[in-house]
Amino acid sequence: MIEKPHHVPERLGLLSATAADPYLTEDLLKGVQGHGGVDLAKVVEPLPDDDARWEAEPLRGLVDDAMYKFRDNRTDADGWLAPRLHATLRLTRREAADKRIWNHLALAVAPDYVAWRHAPAAGGGEPRINPARFKGTPDRQCFSRLWWAAEMFRDGGNYAPVVVACSNQDLIHNALRLALVDHRPTAQALVRILESGVARTGREINGLMTAINTAGATLVYDALAPDEMRDPEALRHWIAEAESAPPVPRHELPLGPDEEPVPEASVAALTVYFTELFETAPVRGRALPT
């Protein structure tokens, strides 16, 4: 497994996909050897120096702790790291949509974490890390998938549902590809379904998500389960506090933006509806009721 880069930048920057390509070497993708990082720094676009959010050390500390804490079960690191990454790197959605910041985090700040978390599987030819874990779509890239999972599944400032969602890789992968999960009651209802055990295996979650997405083409979930309007001031205030915020706690969940929680009645209504949908959802290997 590769080691921590010799040169870790002090601040995050913007690394384009084209500039990142030369550093996605075969040795890196095989998990054999990383890069020093000095040359990579020459092709990074800097972010404003007066914004405390771009300091790399807090993020580096998080991944170091995750690798130690979850050394015996790497998949479990997702549920621990996602809320803490989100609460440390306080971004607007527009900022988080810029893939260049995730490219830089993955290749310059923590390539060893990417190689550790998404180590190439043995068998089926020469083992190789998927390049999309370093620079890819939000549902695949190592860090952006965690940030967006926290953003989509948090209940206002409560990150507990994020931990549950991240316990199922199929849920977060499918959810991040579907626009409907941006509807907060839908996201919370999916967490309830998972917690209740109605659907828990990968096949069951995939079948449920297919049924929900299909039904969503004819049913407006907002009408069945209305949500409260988000107060943009709460997010702006939370981001502004990054300057003086202490490091996120390691043994308890951090607090997110002080937004209104999702209406309970809406979550309950969708949980019932999704449970009924699952009864006839196309789950591979399961016989449908007659």
ChimeraX commands (.cxc) that place a marker at each C-alpha (Angstrom):
marker #1 position 0.00,0.00,0.00 radius 0.5
marker #1 position 1.27,3.49,-0.82 radius 0.5
marker #1 position 2.46,5.86,1.89 radius 0.5
marker #1 position 1.42,9.38,2.78 radius 0.5
marker #1 position 2.83,11.90,0.25 radius 0.5
marker #1 position 6.18,13.44,1.19 radius 0.5
marker #1 position 4.75,16.85,0.33 radius 0.5
marker #1 position 1.23,17.50,1.63 radius 0.5
marker #1 position 0.00,20.98,0.63 radius 0.5
marker #1 position -0.98,23.38,3.38 radius 0.5
marker #1 position -4.16,24.35,1.55 radius 0.5
marker #1 position -6.63,22.81,-0.83 radius 0.5
marker #1 position -6.61,23.94,-4.42 radius 0.5
marker #1 position -8.27,23.25,-7.75 radius 0.5
marker #1 position -6.80,20.46,-9.87 radius 0.5
marker #1 position -8.31,19.98,-13.31 radius 0.5
marker #1 position -8.89,16.49,-14.69 radius 0.5
marker #1 position -6.40,17.13,-17.49 radius 0.5
marker #1 position -3.72,18.28,-15.07 radius 0.5
marker #1 position -4.41,15.29,-12.83 radius 0.5
marker #1 position -3.98,12.66,-15.55 radius 0.5
marker #1 position -0.14,12.43,-15.49 radius 0.5
marker #1 position -0.25,11.65,-11.77 radius 0.5
marker #1 position -2.64,8.72,-12.14 radius 0.5
marker #1 position 0.30,6.42,-12.77 radius 0.5
marker #1 position 0.12,2.66,-13.02 radius 0.5
marker #1 position 2.09,2.36,-9.78 radius 0.5
marker #1 position -0.48,4.53,-8.02 radius 0.5
marker #1 position -3.44,2.63,-9.45 radius 0.5
marker #1 position -1.85,-0.67,-8.47 radius 0.5
marker #1 position -1.34,0.65,-4.95 radius 0.5
marker #1 position 2.42,0.20,-5.22 radius 0.5
marker #1 position 3.82,3.73,-5.06 radius 0.5
marker #1 position 2.46,7.24,-4.93 radius 0.5
marker #1 position 4.08,10.50,-5.92 radius 0.5
marker #1 position 6.07,13.07,-4.01 radius 0.5
marker #1 position 3.57,15.84,-4.66 radius 0.5
marker #1 position 6.04,18.63,-5.44 radius 0.5
marker #1 position 5.51,18.56,-9.20 radius 0.5
marker #1 position 1.76,18.23,-8.80 radius 0.5
marker #1 position 1.67,21.47,-6.80 radius 0.5
marker #1 position 2.85,23.34,-9.90 radius 0.5
marker #1 position -0.37,22.61,-11.80 radius 0.5
marker #1 position -2.84,23.46,-9.01 radius 0.5
marker #1 position -4.95,26.61,-9.08 radius 0.5
marker #1 position -4.89,28.20,-5.60 radius 0.5
marker #1 position -7.98,29.02,-3.59 radius 0.5
marker #1 position -8.32,32.31,-1.64 radius 0.5
marker #1 position -5.80,32.57,1.20 radius 0.5
marker #1 position -8.24,34.38,3.50 radius 0.5
marker #1 position -10.67,31.44,3.77 radius 0.5
marker #1 position -9.97,29.03,6.63 radius 0.5
marker #1 position -12.02,26.31,4.95 radius 0.5
marker #1 position -9.19,25.46,2.56 radius 0.5
marker #1 position -6.69,24.41,5.20 radius 0.5
marker #1 position -5.61,20.85,4.42 radius 0.5
marker #1 position -4.35,19.79,7.85 radius 0.5
marker #1 position -7.82,19.17,9.42 radius 0.5
marker #1 position -8.74,16.94,6.48 radius 0.5
marker #1 position -5.43,15.12,6.62 radius 0.5
marker #1 position -5.99,14.50,10.33 radius 0.5
marker #1 position -9.41,13.01,9.63 radius 0.5
marker #1 position -8.19,10.50,7.07 radius 0.5
marker #1 position -5.27,9.48,9.29 radius 0.5
marker #1 position -7.69,8.80,12.15 radius 0.5
marker #1 position -10.08,6.91,9.86 radius 0.5
marker #1 position -7.33,4.63,8.56 radius 0.5
marker #1 position -6.29,3.79,12.11 radius 0.5
marker #1 position -9.78,3.44,13.57 radius 0.5
marker #1 position -11.12,1.25,10.76 radius 0.5
marker #1 position -7.98,-0.69,9.88 radius 0.5
marker #1 position -9.91,-3.96,10.31 radius 0.5
marker #1 position -13.01,-2.93,8.33 radius 0.5
marker #1 position -12.40,-0.24,5.74 radius 0.5
marker #1 position -15.99,-0.02,4.49 radius 0.5
marker #1 position -17.15,1.15,7.93 radius 0.5
marker #1 position -14.94,4.21,7.55 radius 0.5
marker #1 position -17.56,5.76,5.23 radius 0.5
marker #1 position -20.17,6.27,7.95 radius 0.5
marker #1 position -17.59,7.80,10.29 radius 0.5
marker #1 position -15.84,10.02,7.78 radius 0.5
marker #1 position -18.81,11.34,5.76 radius 0.5
marker #1 position -20.36,13.59,8.45 radius 0.5
marker #1 position -16.96,14.75,9.69 radius 0.5
marker #1 position -15.75,15.57,6.18 radius 0.5
marker #1 position -18.95,17.54,5.56 radius 0.5
marker #1 position -18.68,19.43,8.86 radius 0.5
marker #1 position -14.99,20.17,8.32 radius 0.5
marker #1 position -15.17,21.20,4.68 radius 0.5
marker #1 position -18.15,23.54,4.86 radius 0.5
marker #1 position -19.13,24.01,1.24 radius 0.5
marker #1 position -22.07,25.35,-0.66 radius 0.5
marker #1 position -23.50,22.91,-3.16 radius 0.5
marker #1 position -22.11,25.02,-5.98 radius 0.5
marker #1 position -18.62,24.74,-4.51 radius 0.5
marker #1 position -19.02,21.00,-3.94 radius 0.5
marker #1 position -20.06,20.52,-7.58 radius 0.5
marker #1 position -16.60,21.65,-8.70 radius 0.5
marker #1 position -14.77,18.35,-9.26 radius 0.5
marker #1 position -11.39,20.09,-9.20 radius 0.5
marker #1 position -11.41,20.44,-5.42 radius 0.5
marker #1 position -12.06,16.70,-5.00 radius 0.5
marker #1 position -9.33,15.86,-7.52 radius 0.5
marker #1 position -6.87,17.85,-5.43 radius 0.5
marker #1 position -7.97,16.33,-2.14 radius 0.5
marker #1 position -7.65,12.81,-3.54 radius 0.5
marker #1 position -4.38,13.19,-5.43 radius 0.5
marker #1 position -2.44,15.78,-3.43 radius 0.5
marker #1 position -3.69,15.59,0.15 radius 0.5
marker #1 position -4.74,11.97,0.68 radius 0.5
marker #1 position -3.95,9.59,-2.20 radius 0.5
marker #1 position -2.91,7.00,0.39 radius 0.5
marker #1 position -6.42,7.10,1.86 radius 0.5
marker #1 position -7.99,6.54,-1.57 radius 0.5
marker #1 position -5.68,3.57,-2.15 radius 0.5
marker #1 position -6.42,2.25,1.35 radius 0.5
marker #1 position -10.21,2.61,1.16 radius 0.5
marker #1 position -10.58,1.42,-2.43 radius 0.5
marker #1 position -7.72,-1.07,-2.57 radius 0.5
marker #1 position -7.72,-3.12,-5.78 radius 0.5
marker #1 position -9.48,-6.44,-5.39 radius 0.5
marker #1 position -7.52,-9.58,-6.10 radius 0.5
marker #1 position -8.58,-11.86,-8.93 radius 0.5
marker #1 position -9.83,-11.20,-12.43 radius 0.5
marker #1 position -6.53,-10.02,-13.86 radius 0.5
marker #1 position -4.03,-7.56,-12.43 radius 0.5
marker #1 position -5.53,-5.72,-9.41 radius 0.5
marker #1 position -5.99,-2.00,-10.06 radius 0.5
marker #1 position -7.75,0.88,-8.30 radius 0.5
marker #1 position -10.55,2.40,-10.35 radius 0.5
marker #1 position -9.26,5.83,-11.54 radius 0.5
marker #1 position -12.76,7.22,-10.83 radius 0.5
marker #1 position -11.94,6.97,-7.11 radius 0.5
marker #1 position -9.39,9.75,-7.65 radius 0.5
marker #1 position -11.25,11.79,-10.27 radius 0.5
marker #1 position -14.73,10.72,-11.17 radius 0.5
marker #1 position -18.45,11.32,-10.80 radius 0.5
marker #1 position -19.90,12.29,-7.39 radius 0.5
marker #1 position -21.19,8.76,-6.75 radius 0.5
marker #1 position -17.74,7.24,-7.40 radius 0.5
marker #1 position -15.02,9.71,-6.36 radius 0.5
marker #1 position -13.67,8.76,-2.95 radius 0.5
marker #1 position -14.34,12.02,-1.11 radius 0.5
marker #1 position -17.10,13.71,-3.08 radius 0.5
marker #1 position -19.36,10.68,-2.62 radius 0.5
marker #1 position -19.01,11.01,1.15 radius 0.5
marker #1 position -19.59,14.77,1.19 radius 0.5
marker #1 position -22.69,14.48,-0.98 radius 0.5
marker #1 position -24.00,11.51,1.02 radius 0.5
marker #1 position -23.76,13.68,4.14 radius 0.5
marker #1 position -25.41,16.60,2.38 radius 0.5
marker #1 position -28.30,14.53,1.04 radius 0.5
marker #1 position -29.01,12.39,4.10 radius 0.5
marker #1 position -28.46,14.81,6.99 radius 0.5
marker #1 position -31.63,15.88,8.78 radius 0.5
marker #1 position -30.93,19.58,9.23 radius 0.5
marker #1 position -27.96,19.65,11.57 radius 0.5
marker #1 position -28.35,15.99,12.58 radius 0.5
marker #1 position -25.88,13.64,10.91 radius 0.5
marker #1 position -27.18,10.41,12.47 radius 0.5
marker #1 position -29.15,9.42,9.32 radius 0.5
marker #1 position -25.94,9.81,7.30 radius 0.5
marker #1 position -24.26,7.06,9.32 radius 0.5
marker #1 position -27.18,4.72,8.60 radius 0.5
marker #1 position -27.23,5.56,4.88 radius 0.5
marker #1 position -23.49,4.96,4.54 radius 0.5
marker #1 position -23.87,1.48,6.01 radius 0.5
marker #1 position -25.24,0.36,2.64 radius 0.5
marker #1 position -23.01,1.06,-0.35 radius 0.5
marker #1 position -25.80,0.40,-2.84 radius 0.5
marker #1 position -28.02,2.99,-1.19 radius 0.5
marker #1 position -25.56,5.86,-1.38 radius 0.5
marker #1 position -24.40,4.87,-4.88 radius 0.5
marker #1 position -27.94,4.79,-6.27 radius 0.5
marker #1 position -29.15,7.77,-4.27 radius 0.5
marker #1 position -26.40,10.05,-5.54 radius 0.5
marker #1 position -27.29,9.19,-9.13 radius 0.5
marker #1 position -30.99,9.99,-8.71 radius 0.5
marker #1 position -32.24,13.56,-8.45 radius 0.5
marker #1 position -35.23,12.47,-6.35 radius 0.5
marker #1 position -33.06,12.00,-3.25 radius 0.5
marker #1 position -32.64,15.79,-3.17 radius 0.5
marker #1 position -36.18,15.71,-1.76 radius 0.5
marker #1 position -35.39,15.57,1.97 radius 0.5
marker #1 position -38.39,13.44,3.06 radius 0.5
marker #1 position -37.43,10.86,0.42 radius 0.5
marker #1 position -33.89,10.64,1.78 radius 0.5
marker #1 position -35.10,10.25,5.37 radius 0.5
marker #1 position -37.71,7.67,4.39 radius 0.5
marker #1 position -34.99,5.60,2.71 radius 0.5
marker #1 position -33.01,5.70,5.95 radius 0.5
marker #1 position -36.10,4.50,7.87 radius 0.5
marker #1 position -36.57,1.64,5.40 radius 0.5
marker #1 position -32.97,0.59,5.88 radius 0.5
marker #1 position -33.15,0.88,9.68 radius 0.5
marker #1 position -36.35,-1.17,9.85 radius 0.5
marker #1 position -34.84,-4.04,7.89 radius 0.5
marker #1 position -37.57,-3.94,5.23 radius 0.5
marker #1 position -34.81,-3.67,2.61 radius 0.5
marker #1 position -31.17,-4.17,3.54 radius 0.5
marker #1 position -29.26,-6.29,1.01 radius 0.5
marker #1 position -27.74,-4.75,-2.09 radius 0.5
marker #1 position -30.27,-6.48,-4.33 radius 0.5
marker #1 position -33.19,-5.30,-2.21 radius 0.5
marker #1 position -31.99,-1.70,-2.12 radius 0.5
marker #1 position -31.38,-1.70,-5.89 radius 0.5
marker #1 position -34.89,-3.05,-6.48 radius 0.5
marker #1 position -36.44,-0.50,-4.15 radius 0.5
marker #1 position -34.57,2.41,-5.74 radius 0.5
marker #1 position -35.70,1.29,-9.20 radius 0.5
marker #1 position -39.31,1.16,-8.04 radius 0.5
marker #1 position -39.09,4.56,-6.33 radius 0.5
marker #1 position -37.53,6.17,-9.38 radius 0.5
marker #1 position -40.16,4.66,-11.69 radius 0.5
marker #1 position -43.04,5.71,-9.46 radius 0.5
marker #1 position -41.54,9.18,-9.18 radius 0.5
marker #1 position -42.12,9.67,-12.91 radius 0.5
marker #1 position -45.88,9.69,-12.31 radius 0.5
marker #1 position -46.12,10.73,-8.65 radius 0.5
marker #1 position -44.90,14.06,-7.38 radius 0.5
marker #1 position -43.37,13.23,-3.99 radius 0.5
marker #1 position -43.59,16.86,-2.93 radius 0.5
marker #1 position -47.37,16.59,-3.05 radius 0.5
marker #1 position -47.46,13.40,-0.99 radius 0.5
marker #1 position -44.75,14.49,1.45 radius 0.5
marker #1 position -44.20,18.28,1.49 radius 0.5
marker #1 position -40.95,19.67,2.88 radius 0.5
marker #1 position -40.12,22.91,4.65 radius 0.5
marker #1 position -38.22,25.56,2.71 radius 0.5
marker #1 position -34.56,25.66,3.73 radius 0.5
marker #1 position -33.37,28.89,5.28 radius 0.5
marker #1 position -30.26,29.89,3.28 radius 0.5
marker #1 position -29.14,32.12,6.14 radius 0.5
marker #1 position -28.56,29.06,8.35 radius 0.5
marker #1 position -26.11,27.61,5.84 radius 0.5
marker #1 position -24.36,30.95,5.31 radius 0.5
marker #1 position -23.93,31.37,9.06 radius 0.5
marker #1 position -22.58,27.82,9.44 radius 0.5
marker #1 position -20.04,28.38,6.66 radius 0.5
marker #1 position -18.97,31.70,8.17 radius 0.5
marker #1 position -18.31,29.94,11.49 radius 0.5
marker #1 position -15.62,27.79,9.83 radius 0.5
marker #1 position -13.08,30.47,10.72 radius 0.5
marker #1 position -13.46,29.82,14.45 radius 0.5
marker #1 position -14.89,26.28,14.53 radius 0.5
marker #1 position -12.93,23.73,16.61 radius 0.5
marker #1 position -11.87,20.40,15.07 radius 0.5
marker #1 position -14.81,18.04,14.60 radius 0.5
marker #1 position -15.25,15.55,17.46 radius 0.5
marker #1 position -13.96,12.03,16.89 radius 0.5
marker #1 position -16.17,10.15,19.37 radius 0.5
marker #1 position -19.51,11.89,18.77 radius 0.5
marker #1 position -21.18,13.29,15.71 radius 0.5
marker #1 position -20.57,16.92,14.76 radius 0.5
marker #1 position -23.40,19.38,14.23 radius 0.5
marker #1 position -24.39,20.55,10.77 radius 0.5
marker #1 position -26.20,23.73,9.72 radius 0.5
marker #1 position -28.95,24.82,12.09 radius 0.5
marker #1 position -31.75,24.11,9.60 radius 0.5
marker #1 position -35.27,22.93,10.32 radius 0.5
marker #1 position -35.53,19.13,10.49 radius 0.5
marker #1 position -37.55,17.26,7.89 radius 0.5
marker #1 position -41.29,17.23,8.74 radius 0.5
marker #1 position -42.04,13.99,10.58 radius 0.5
marker #1 position -45.44,13.54,8.93 radius 0.5
marker #1 position -43.85,13.65,5.47 radius 0.5
marker #1 position -41.18,11.10,6.39 radius 0.5
marker #1 position -43.77,8.77,7.91 radius 0.5
marker #1 position -46.04,9.01,4.84 radius 0.5
marker #1 position -43.22,8.20,2.43 radius 0.5
marker #1 position -41.92,5.37,4.61 radius 0.5
marker #1 position -45.31,3.68,4.39 radius 0.5
marker #1 position -45.53,4.32,0.66 radius 0.5
marker #1 position -42.02,3.00,-0.05 radius 0.5
marker #1 position -42.67,-0.09,2.07 radius 0.5
marker #1 position -45.71,-0.84,-0.09 radius 0.5
marker #1 position -43.68,-0.22,-3.25 radius 0.5
marker #1 position -41.03,-2.65,-2.09 radius 0.5
marker #1 position -43.56,-5.48,-1.88 radius 0.5
marker #1 position -43.75,-5.55,-5.68 radius 0.5
marker #1 position -40.29,-4.17,-6.46 radius 0.5
marker #1 position -38.21,-6.17,-8.96 radius 0.5
marker #1 position -35.59,-7.79,-6.71 radius 0.5
marker #1 position -33.32,-10.26,-8.49 radius 0.5
marker #1 position -33.75,-13.74,-7.03 radius 0.5
marker #1 position -36.99,-12.92,-5.19 radius 0.5
marker #1 position -40.35,-14.33,-6.29 radius 0.5
marker #1 position -43.05,-11.67,-6.47 radius 0.5
marker #1 position -46.22,-12.24,-4.44 radius 0.5
marker #1 position -49.06,-13.79,-6.41 radius 0.5
marker link #1:1,2 radius 0.2
marker link #1:2,3 radius 0.2
marker link #1:3,4 radius 0.2
marker link #1:4,5 radius 0.2
marker link #1:5,6 radius 0.2
marker link #1:6,7 radius 0.2
marker link #1:7,8 radius 0.2
marker link #1:8,9 radius 0.2
marker link #1:9,10 radius 0.2
marker link #1:10,11 radius 0.2
marker link #1:11,12 radius 0.2
marker link #1:12,13 radius 0.2
marker link #1:13,14 radius 0.2
marker link #1:14,15 radius 0.2
marker link #1:15,16 radius 0.2
marker link #1:16,17 radius 0.2
marker link #1:17,18 radius 0.2
marker link #1:18,19 radius 0.2
marker link #1:19,20 radius 0.2
marker link #1:20,21 radius 0.2
marker link #1:21,22 radius 0.2
marker link #1:22,23 radius 0.2
marker link #1:23,24 radius 0.2
marker link #1:24,25 radius 0.2
marker link #1:25,26 radius 0.2
marker link #1:26,27 radius 0.2
marker link #1:27,28 radius 0.2
marker link #1:28,29 radius 0.2
marker link #1:29,30 radius 0.2
marker link #1:30,31 radius 0.2
marker link #1:31,32 radius 0.2
marker link #1:32,33 radius 0.2
marker link #1:33,34 radius 0.2
marker link #1:34,35 radius 0.2
marker link #1:35,36 radius 0.2
marker link #1:36,37 radius 0.2
marker link #1:37,38 radius 0.2
marker link #1:38,39 radius 0.2
marker link #1:39,40 radius 0.2
marker link #1:40,41 radius 0.2
marker link #1:41,42 radius 0.2
marker link #1:42,43 radius 0.2
marker link #1:43,44 radius 0.2
marker link #1:44,45 radius 0.2
marker link #1:45,46 radius 0.2
marker link #1:46,47 radius 0.2
marker link #1:47,48 radius 0.2
marker link #1:48,49 radius 0.2
marker link #1:49,50 radius 0.2
marker link #1:50,51 radius 0.2
marker link #1:51,52 radius 0.2
marker link #1:52,53 radius 0.2
marker link #1:53,54 radius 0.2
marker link #1:54,55 radius 0.2
marker link #1:55,56 radius 0.2
marker link #1:56,57 radius 0.2
marker link #1:57,58 radius 0.2
marker link #1:58,59 radius 0.2
marker link #1:59,60 radius 0.2
marker link #1:60,61 radius 0.2
marker link #1:61,62 radius 0.2
marker link #1:62,63 radius 0.2
marker link #1:63,64 radius 0.2
marker link #1:64,65 radius 0.2
marker link #1:65,66 radius 0.2
marker link #1:66,67 radius 0.2
marker link #1:67,68 radius 0.2
marker link #1:68,69 radius 0.2
marker link #1:69,70 radius 0.2
marker link #1:70,71 radius 0.2
marker link #1:71,72 radius 0.2
marker link #1:72,73 radius 0.2
marker link #1:73,74 radius 0.2
marker link #1:74,75 radius 0.2
marker link #1:75,76 radius 0.2
marker link #1:76,77 radius 0.2
marker link #1:77,78 radius 0.2
marker link #1:78,79 radius 0.2
marker link #1:79,80 radius 0.2
marker link #1:80,81 radius 0.2
marker link #1:81,82 radius 0.2
marker link #1:82,83 radius 0.2
marker link #1:83,84 radius 0.2
marker link #1:84,85 radius 0.2
marker link #1:85,86 radius 0.2
marker link #1:86,87 radius 0.2
marker link #1:87,88 radius 0.2
marker link #1:88,89 radius 0.2
marker link #1:89,90 radius 0.2
marker link #1:90,91 radius 0.2
marker link #1:91,92 radius 0.2
marker link #1:92,93 radius 0.2
marker link #1:93,94 radius 0.2
marker link #1:94,95 radius 0.2
marker link #1:95,96 radius 0.2
marker link #1:96,97 radius 0.2
marker link #1:97,98 radius 0.2
marker link #1:98,99 radius 0.2
marker link #1:99,100 radius 0.2
marker link #1:100,101 radius 0.2
marker link #1:101,102 radius 0.2
marker link #1:102,103 radius 0.2
marker link #1:103,104 radius 0.2
marker link #1:104,105 radius 0.2
marker link #1:105,106 radius 0.2
marker link #1:106,107 radius 0.2
marker link #1:107,108 radius 0.2
marker link #1:108,109 radius 0.2
marker link #1:109,110 radius 0.2
marker link #1:110,111 radius 0.2
marker link #1:111,112 radius 0.2
marker link #1:112,113 radius 0.2
marker link #1:113,114 radius 0.2
marker link #1:114,115 radius 0.2
marker link #1:115,116 radius 0.2
marker link #1:116,117 radius 0.2
marker link #1:117,118 radius 0.2
marker link #1:118,119 radius 0.2
marker link #1:119,120 radius 0.2
marker link #1:120,121 radius 0.2
marker link #1:121,122 radius 0.2
marker link #1:122,123 radius 0.2
marker link #1:123,124 radius 0.2
marker link #1:124,125 radius 0.2
marker link #1:125,126 radius 0.2
marker link #1:126,127 radius 0.2
marker link #1:127,128 radius 0.2
marker link #1:128,129 radius 0.2
marker link #1:129,130 radius 0.2
marker link #1:130,131 radius 0.2
marker link #1:131,132 radius 0.2
marker link #1:132,133 radius 0.2
marker link #1:133,134 radius 0.2
marker link #1:134,135 radius 0.2
marker link #1:135,136 radius 0.2
marker link #1:136,137 radius 0.2
marker link #1:137,138 radius 0.2
marker link #1:138,139 radius 0.2
marker link #1:139,140 radius 0.2
marker link #1:140,141 radius 0.2
marker link #1:141,142 radius 0.2
marker link #1:142,143 radius 0.2
marker link #1:143,144 radius 0.2
marker link #1:144,145 radius 0.2
marker link #1:145,146 radius 0.2
marker link #1:146,147 radius 0.2
marker link #1:147,148 radius 0.2
marker link #1:148,149 radius 0.2
marker link #1:149,150 radius 0.2
marker link #1:150,151 radius 0.2
marker link #1:151,152 radius 0.2
marker link #1:152,153 radius 0.2
marker link #1:153,154 radius 0.2
marker link #1:154,155 radius 0.2
marker link #1:155,156 radius 0.2
marker link #1:156,157 radius 0.2
marker link #1:157,158 radius 0.2
marker link #1:158,159 radius 0.2
marker link #1:159,160 radius 0.2
marker link #1:160,161 radius 0.2
marker link #1:161,162 radius 0.2
marker link #1:162,163 radius 0.2
marker link #1:163,164 radius 0.2
marker link #1:164,165 radius 0.2
marker link #1:165,166 radius 0.2
marker link #1:166,167 radius 0.2
marker link #1:167,168 radius 0.2
marker link #1:168,169 radius 0.2
marker link #1:169,170 radius 0.2
marker link #1:170,171 radius 0.2
marker link #1:171,172 radius 0.2
marker link #1:172,173 radius 0.2
marker link #1:173,174 radius 0.2
marker link #1:174,175 radius 0.2
marker link #1:175,176 radius 0.2
marker link #1:176,177 radius 0.2
marker link #1:177,178 radius 0.2
marker link #1:178,179 radius 0.2
marker link #1:179,180 radius 0.2
marker link #1:180,181 radius 0.2
marker link #1:181,182 radius 0.2
marker link #1:182,183 radius 0.2
marker link #1:183,184 radius 0.2
marker link #1:184,185 radius 0.2
marker link #1:185,186 radius 0.2
marker link #1:186,187 radius 0.2
marker link #1:187,188 radius 0.2
marker link #1:188,189 radius 0.2
marker link #1:189,190 radius 0.2
marker link #1:190,191 radius 0.2
marker link #1:191,192 radius 0.2
marker link #1:192,193 radius 0.2
marker link #1:193,194 radius 0.2
marker link #1:194,195 radius 0.2
marker link #1:195,196 radius 0.2
marker link #1:196,197 radius 0.2
marker link #1:197,198 radius 0.2
marker link #1:198,199 radius 0.2
marker link #1:199,200 radius 0.2
marker link #1:200,201 radius 0.2
marker link #1:201,202 radius 0.2
marker link #1:202,203 radius 0.2
marker link #1:203,204 radius 0.2
marker link #1:204,205 radius 0.2
marker link #1:205,206 radius 0.2
marker link #1:206,207 radius 0.2
marker link #1:207,208 radius 0.2
marker link #1:208,209 radius 0.2
marker link #1:209,210 radius 0.2
marker link #1:210,211 radius 0.2
marker link #1:211,212 radius 0.2
marker link #1:212,213 radius 0.2
marker link #1:213,214 radius 0.2
marker link #1:214,215 radius 0.2
marker link #1:215,216 radius 0.2
marker link #1:216,217 radius 0.2
marker link #1:217,218 radius 0.2
marker link #1:218,219 radius 0.2
marker link #1:219,220 radius 0.2
marker link #1:220,221 radius 0.2
marker link #1:221,222 radius 0.2
marker link #1:222,223 radius 0.2
marker link #1:223,224 radius 0.2
marker link #1:224,225 radius 0.2
marker link #1:225,226 radius 0.2
marker link #1:226,227 radius 0.2
marker link #1:227,228 radius 0.2
marker link #1:228,229 radius 0.2
marker link #1:229,230 radius 0.2
marker link #1:230,231 radius 0.2
marker link #1:231,232 radius 0.2
marker link #1:232,233 radius 0.2
marker link #1:233,234 radius 0.2
marker link #1:234,235 radius 0.2
marker link #1:235,236 radius 0.2
marker link #1:236,237 radius 0.2
marker link #1:237,238 radius 0.2
marker link #1:238,239 radius 0.2
marker link #1:239,240 radius 0.2
marker link #1:240,241 radius 0.2
marker link #1:241,242 radius 0.2
marker link #1:242,243 radius 0.2
marker link #1:243,244 radius 0.2
marker link #1:244,245 radius 0.2
marker link #1:245,246 radius 0.2
marker link #1:246,247 radius 0.2
marker link #1:247,248 radius 0.2
marker link #1:248,249 radius 0.2
marker link #1:249,250 radius 0.2
marker link #1:250,251 radius 0.2
marker link #1:251,252 radius 0.2
marker link #1:252,253 radius 0.2
marker link #1:253,254 radius 0.2
marker link #1:254,255 radius 0.2
marker link #1:255,256 radius 0.2
marker link #1:256,257 radius 0.2
marker link #1:257,258 radius 0.2
marker link #1:258,259 radius 0.2
marker link #1:259,260 radius 0.2
marker link #1:260,261 radius 0.2
marker link #1:261,262 radius 0.2
marker link #1:262,263 radius 0.2
marker link #1:263,264 radius 0.2
marker link #1:264,265 radius 0.2
marker link #1:265,266 radius 0.2
marker link #1:266,267 radius 0.2
marker link #1:267,268 radius 0.2
marker link #1:268,269 radius 0.2
marker link #1:269,270 radius 0.2
marker link #1:270,271 radius 0.2
marker link #1:271,272 radius 0.2
marker link #1:272,273 radius 0.2
marker link #1:273,274 radius 0.2
marker link #1:274,275 radius 0.2
marker link #1:275,276 radius 0.2
marker link #1:276,277 radius 0.2
marker link #1:277,278 radius 0.2
marker link #1:278,279 radius 0.2
marker link #1:279,280 radius 0.2
marker link #1:280,281 radius 0.2
marker link #1:281,282 radius 0.2
marker link #1:282,283 radius 0.2
marker link #1:283,284 radius 0.2
marker link #1:284,285 radius 0.2
marker link #1:285,286 radius 0.2
marker link #1:286,287 radius 0.2
marker link #1:287,288 radius 0.2
marker link #1:288,289 radius 0.2
marker link #1:289,290 radius 0.2
view
